Amino acid sequence: MKQRFDLIIFDWDGTLMDSIDWISLCLQNAGKDYHCAIPETQATKNVIGLSASKAIEQLYPDADSALQSQLVERYRTHYLSRRLNPNDLFPGVKDMLKQLKADGYQLAVATGKTRHGLQEALKATETEDLFCITRCADETASKPDPKMLYDIIEHTQISKHRSLMVGDSVFDLQMAQNAQIPSIAVTCGAQAAELLQPFKPLLCLQQPTELLNFI
């Protein structure tokens, strides 16, 4: 697999940052604040990767559009109440990114986060300069629509066959399939290997840093 790719596109939450439990709790707390039926923890994990509005639609289908909008804003308030720092990345991730960049790979992020949320995370983890481009759900289409991958490929001028998507959710892998881009799954985030493997990733890794053994 070495020398096969020029561009590596990472999901953020659950792939580079250890944030799945926090996102899950914030999605549940938003519902509690508005006295909604609280979804199970795994149900909240299963929507991570979607835009916040689509995640709320799935978790709280009985809420009308006005309440769903309020739930989205309350979720974001809860999420942003926590101060992030470099230790919120999975162990070894920052060094991995530095190594990949030094080796000549172009690095990108494709995330269901908002631009504001991603910029806060990039700043807090001191990783913004490692990526040549990032795309967020509020400035393009939500996963699994492939538009954000197309945007990244157009910006980098690297063919999809020389591009790789790395993610922890079925939405990441579906997006890669829809864009006809190879993918690698990681199981440190939202979903287990048995849910990810049907989307035929090249590899299913336990931690993102294992990528250095194959790339």
Buried (B, 14 or more C-beta within 10 A) or exposed (E): EEEEBBBBBBBBBBBBBBBBEBBBBBBBBBBEBEEBEBBEBEBBBBBBBBBBBBBBBEBBEEBEEEBBEBBBEBBBEBBBEEEBEEEBBBEBBBEBBBBBBEEEBBBBBBBBBBBEBBBBBBEBBEBBEBBBBBBBBBEBBBBBBBBBBBBBBEBBEBEBEBBBBBBBBBBBBBBBBBBEBBBBBBBBBBBBEEBBEEBEBBBBBEBBBBBEEEB
